[in-house]
Amino acid sequence: MLNAILDVLVEGVQWRALPGISPPWPTVYTYLSPSVRLRQCNRRKEGTWVRIHDHLRDWVRIAQDRHPQPPEVVIDSQSVKSAAMVHEAVGYDAGKMMIGRKRFITVETLGLVLRVLVTAASVPEWDGGKQVLSRVKAMGTSMKCLTLIWADGGFSGPAFVMWVMDTCRWIVEVVLRPQQTKGFVLLKKRWVVELTFGWLLA
């Protein structure tokens, strides 16, 4: 079903031209039709799409000879300008001098997404970081091997570091950009999340 949905949305395949291995096209249509948005909303609330995402991520890790449960996670945030007609959860990021939203993202060491949080751009790193890491912690036993969080300087406050240690029992390792450097710098472990942001913007 998921492959059939991607064939339609990404490849632009016509309903009746779906590959033979796909479910019948009327069945696929019911998953995307505007007339069944309530059903889609229920699937979202039930966590169906999140479970599919998590299973796919685990399979990719296994295919790369990695344990499905990552021992390390990278956290970062990115402020983006909001569309002209968007007014909900919009704020001003003083550091980036930008009005818009901020996405907090956690990825494992291959750059695959664990959990995401979208807030107003005015939300500070430590606040959004707590919320998105709480979502990672809520993943339960699938995160039982996690011990280390890689982060940038925005998450380096002692209050945030202690909160992660006390609440999640994880260690935060801050990787700072070398002083007096210009342009792009490949930072230890943290570079993976930049790859993920690149995928999102592609």
N, C-alpha and C positions, 0 to 999 in steps of 0.2 A: 504494500500500500504506500509506504513512504517513498519507494523508488518511483512509483507511478506519479505521485504528487510532484516530485522533483522533475520528472520528465515534462510535466505540464508547465510548471512555474519557471524552471530554469531553461529548458530546451525549447519551450514553445510548441510542444507536440500537440496536435489536435486530439480531442477526446477519443475519437474513433480510430486514431492512428497509434494508440498506446501499444507497446510491445506485447506479444502474445503471452509472456509470462506474468503480465500485470493482471490484477483483478478486473472484472468487467467494468467498462468505463462508467456506467451509471453509478456503480458503487463508489468509485473514486470521486465522481462529481459530487456525491452527497457530502463528502468530507470538505469540499471547498465551496459549495454553493452558498450564496448569501442567505438563502432561506433556512439554513441549518446553523446559523451563527451561535444560537443558544447551545446547541449540542457541542460545538467547538469550544465554547466558553466553559462548558462543563468538563470537557477533556482537559482543558488548561487547569482548571481548579483541582481536578482529580490528580494532576501531575503526570498525565499520560505522556505528553511531549517531553517533559523533563526525564522521565524514565527511559524513553527511546534514546534521547541524547546521551544519557549516562552509559547505557549499554553500548552504543556505538563508540564512545570514547574509550571504554574498557577494551573493546575488540581491537581498536587501533593500537593501543598500548601493547596488547598481547602480540599483535602482528609485528611490532617493533622489538620484540623480545624484552619487554618491560613488564613489571608486575602491574596488574590492573589497579592496585591501590598505590598512589604516588606518595613517596616519603617527603617530597619537597613541593612547595607551591610558590608561585610568584604573584604578588599583588601590585596593582598599579591603578592609576586613574587617568582619565583623559577628558578634558573639557572640549565641547564642540558647540558651534553656534546652532541655535534652534531655528526651525523654519519660521517664516514670517507670521504665519497664522497660529503658531503654537504658543500658548500662554500658561499651560499647566506645568508646574514643577520647573520653572525657569528662574535663574538667578544670575548674579554677577560674580565672576571669578576675578578677584582683584589681582591675583598673580599673573594671569594670562590676559587681563584686561579684556574680558569677553563676556557677553551676555548669552546665556544658553543653558545647556545641561552638562552634567558630568557623569561619566560611566565609570564605575568601579568594577574591576575585573580581576578574577583569580584564574590562573592557568597552571597546568602541570608543566613539567620540564620539556615536553614536546610542543608546548604552545596551545594545547587543547583546552578549551574553556571548561571550568568547573562550575562557577556561579558568577552572575553579573547583577549589579545593582545600578539603576539609573536614578539620579537625583537632580535637583537644581545645581547649577554650577557653583553656587555660593556655599554648598556643604563642604566643610573642611575634611581633609584626608582622614584624620583620626576618627571622625564620626562615621563617614561612609565606610571606612575600613572595618570598623566594628560590625557594621550591619552586614557587609558582604561576607566577612569571615564567620559570622553567626550562621549564615546560610550554608557555608561549607561545613561547619560543625554539625549542622542539622542533617547532613548526609549520612551520619551515623557510622556503621561498621565499614562502609566503603572508604572511609577516611581514617581507619584505625592505625594505619602505618605512618600517617602524617606527623612529622616532628618539627619541620623547619619552614619558615615563611621568609622568602626573599622580598625586600621592599626597597623603595628609594627614600631619599631624605625627607619627603613629605610625611612619612609614617614613623619618623625617628623619635618622636616625643616619648619621654619616660612613662607618661600616663597610658599611652596606647600600648607600648611594649609590655608594661605590667599587666594591663587588661588581658592581652593575648595569653600571657603566661598563666594568670590566675583563672581565667574563664575557659580557655581552650587547651591549656597545657602544651602550647607550642612555643618555639623560640623564634623571635624576629631577628633576622640578620639584615642590616641596612647596608646597601652598596651605594656609596657616594660617587658622584662624578669627579674625576681628578681635577684639581684646581688648575686654573690658567689653561684650560683646553677649549678649543673652539671646534664647532661642527659636530658631526656624529662621532660618538665614541662607543665602542662595543664594551658593555659593562658585564662583568661576571654574573651569570645566571639571569640577570634582569633583561638581557637582550631578547629573551624568548617572548616576553609579553609585547615587545615592540613588533615582533613578527605577527603576533595575533592581531594587534591593532591594524597592521597593514592588510591582513586578510579582511578585516571588517570594512575597511575603506576601499577595497578593491572593487 
